[in-house]
Amino acid sequence: MRIGRLGLVGVATLVASCGEKEFRIGGTISGLSGGITLQLNGQENLTRDADGPFSFETRVEDEGDYAVTVATQPPEQDCTVEGGTGKVAGADVNSVQVRCAARTYSIGGTVEGLDGTLELSLGGETLRVTTNGRFTFPTKLPKGGTYRVGVASQPANQRCSVSNGSGTVADNVENLSVQCVYWYALDSFQAASVVIGQKNFTSGIPDQGNNTAGANTLNGPWGNPVLAGGRLYVSDRNSHRVLGFDGVPTANDASAAFVLGQSAITGNTPGRGQDGFERPEGLASDGTRLAVVDAGNNRVLLYPALPASTGATPTLVLGQPGFDNDDIEPGPCDAHSFHFPEGAFIGHGKLLVADSAHNRVLVWNTIPTTNGAPADLVLGQRSLTTCAANDAAGDGVSDDAPSASTLWNPMGVWTDGTRLVVVDAANSRVLIWNQFPTSHGQGADLVLGQPGFTSRGMATTASGLRIPSYVTSTGQQLFVADSQNNRVLVWNQFPTTSGAEAEVVLGQPNLTSATTSSTPSDRGLHQPGGLLLAWPHVVVPDTNHNRLLVFTSR
């Protein structure tokens, strides 16, 4: 019996001893280039700098949990752990695999303006994009790798361009910028689809021959129309009013829904104060507010919200100290005043005004909030207190020839926040700044309509102009109302060289014709004075035919 008892005690001791056994945790590292620190159960650190087997000093009891993680990654590598967690099963663990590879970085950016399906390319990969916002390619590249992102397939009716599309990887690339705009496919001398202000395409009489203005008539419309908030705004210059339509009309002889500047839709008298206009010449909007260039009152009126009914009034005036009836005269040549302004642009946080008779463009770097606020920047002059035409020296005396920094009766202005385009009407040219100017009198980079900056001749060619008036652009296509040539010119690629030729003409059968038809038609123009791009329409005020023509992209 004694021997039996000792045997049982020995077995118990042996079992207890087996239950307390501890085991090593390890495995193999592969692909390592540099130093890596591994960690076991958040406690012991193990550092290695070469491929091969590894094993932690700390042991784990049988049936105990273990977790191997990467505490510190090697430089420019990403290491992953396979089989790094589990439970000890009565033996050492040597199956943990740590695999290291060169660190890679994502390539992506943002898309704006997309209306359809876009395909982008990166090397051999094609990424399909259907919504605006962020995008990222599945492919990642190592540091020092080169990338080039392009457009593999354009969306229908649009053209997209990539900025910051190539470079060398240093980190995650997140600054790709893809801008998509509508592409206006137009044919030279194509027919308009709709006429506004007349009953048909062969009529061109002011106010359709009536003694008063009407909801469906026009009298010398001039200046860029605006489409904002679903409403079309048209400056009806000789009736001293702005008409508001419910969108771009789809049928001839449409009637406006409301009027600004008059108390009734039939009114056509010049006005002053807060609720009147005299010869409004162009409109501008950033989508939330409306600007009216009230040329005859030497001011620009700002509506804080898009007006939607007759009687709506502006809340802010520029060019005059206030809305008093006496605040109408041209002001002195200073930062506050206008002399017959004829164009404006609001967007990208800025307000631009073509102060035409002062031969300059004024720039507010932020939208003004007080009446008569002074401009921040002047173009066409060396200072805010000189106003002579073509005065490069700033001595108040007009020079014999223009220059890259002078203006003579500017009208149309457009910017995408980076590039700036100004129609220099009396010099029969269009000036382009590749980067938005930051100093008074800064010279333009390119000129259209002339062979160089010091000429001002008039011509009827693919590269010539004759007293142009207004301009607009998609950012890729450029449109200019070449008023005295009775046509609209279209550059299908935004010009990058001076004297670039237009590719398409509206209003004329070819790029060397400037015919004024005695009878209006659906193709001809007589002194077009304004432009609006409202996809799929190009809206042109055909001023001397007292109408707007609507051309539709095919």
Secondary structure, 3 states (H helix, E strand, C coil): CHHHHHHHHHHHHHHHHHHCCEECEEEEEECCCCCEEEEECCCEEEEECCCEEEECCCCEECCCEEEEEEEECCCCEEEEEECCEEECCCCCEEEEEEEEEECEEEEEEEEECCCCCEEEEECCEEEEECCCEEEEEEEEEECCCEEEEEEEECCCCEEEEEECCEEECCCCEEEEEEEEEECCCCCCCCCCCEEECCCCCCCCCHHHHCCCCCCCCCCCCCCCCEEECCEEEEEEHHHCEEEEECCCCCCCCCCCCEEECCCCCCCCCCCCCCCCCCCEEEEEECCCCEEEEEHHHCEEEEECCCCCCCCCCCCEEEECCCCCCCCCCCCCCCCCECCCCCEEEEECCEEEEEEHHHCEEEEECCCCCCCCCCCCEEECCCCCCCCCCCCCCCCCCCCCCCCCCCCCCEEEEEECCCCEEEEEHHHCEEEEECCCCCCCCCCCCEEEECCCCCCCCCCCCCCECCCCCCEEECCCCEEEEEHHHCEEEEECCCCCCCCCCCCEEECCCCCCCCCCCCCCCCCCCCCECCCEEECCEEEEEEHHHCEEEEEECC
